[in-house]
Amino acid sequence: MGIGNPQARKTSARIVVALAIIDFVLLLFPPLTWILGHGAVWYFLLTGAFGVLSLAVMYRLDSSAKEK
């Protein structure tokens, strides 16, 4: 099942949307930030790293889907 077929493109699109939703919830949902990030720098460092890594994954999935 290559990345050029329509089913693989749909799967890639779903993964990109799921990662975007997870990023928005982790990075932009204030109650979660208040509860988990209260007085801890680790929360902000980990969510920032996750956001950057997920953007890299989304870019790779999107660029590989458009190659073929």
C-alpha positions in Angstrom: 0.0 0.0 0.0 1.9 3.0 -1.3 1.4 6.5 -0.2 0.2 7.4 -3.7 -3.1 5.5 -3.4 -6.3 7.3 -2.2 -6.7 5.2 0.9 -3.2 6.1 2.1 -3.8 9.8 1.4 -7.0 9.6 3.5 -5.2 7.9 6.3 -2.4 10.6 6.2 -5.0 13.3 6.2 -6.7 11.8 9.3 -3.4 11.6 11.1 -2.7 15.2 10.3 -6.1 16.3 11.6 -5.8 14.2 14.8 -2.3 15.6 15.5 -3.6 19.2 15.0 -6.5 18.6 17.4 -4.2 17.1 20.0 -1.8 20.1 19.6 -4.7 22.6 20.0 -5.9 20.8 23.2 -2.5 20.5 24.7 -1.2 23.9 23.9 -4.3 26.1 23.9 -6.8 24.7 26.4 -6.4 26.9 29.5 -7.9 24.6 32.2 -5.5 21.8 31.2 -2.6 24.3 31.3 -3.7 25.5 34.7 -4.0 22.0 36.2 -1.0 20.3 34.7 1.3 23.3 34.3 0.8 24.9 37.7 4.2 25.9 38.8 6.0 23.4 36.5 8.2 24.3 33.6 8.3 20.7 32.4 4.7 20.9 31.1 5.5 23.8 28.8 8.8 22.3 27.6 7.1 18.9 26.9 4.1 20.4 25.1 6.4 22.7 23.1 8.5 19.8 22.0 5.4 17.7 21.2 4.1 20.6 19.1 7.3 20.9 17.1 7.6 17.2 16.5 4.0 16.9 15.5 4.4 19.7 13.0 7.4 17.9 11.5 5.3 14.7 11.2 2.4 16.6 9.6 4.8 18.2 7.1 6.3 14.8 6.2 2.9 13.2 5.8 1.6 16.1 3.7 4.7 16.3 1.4 4.9 12.6 0.9 1.2 12.5 0.0 1.7 15.2 -2.7 4.8 13.6 -4.3 2.9 10.9 -6.2 
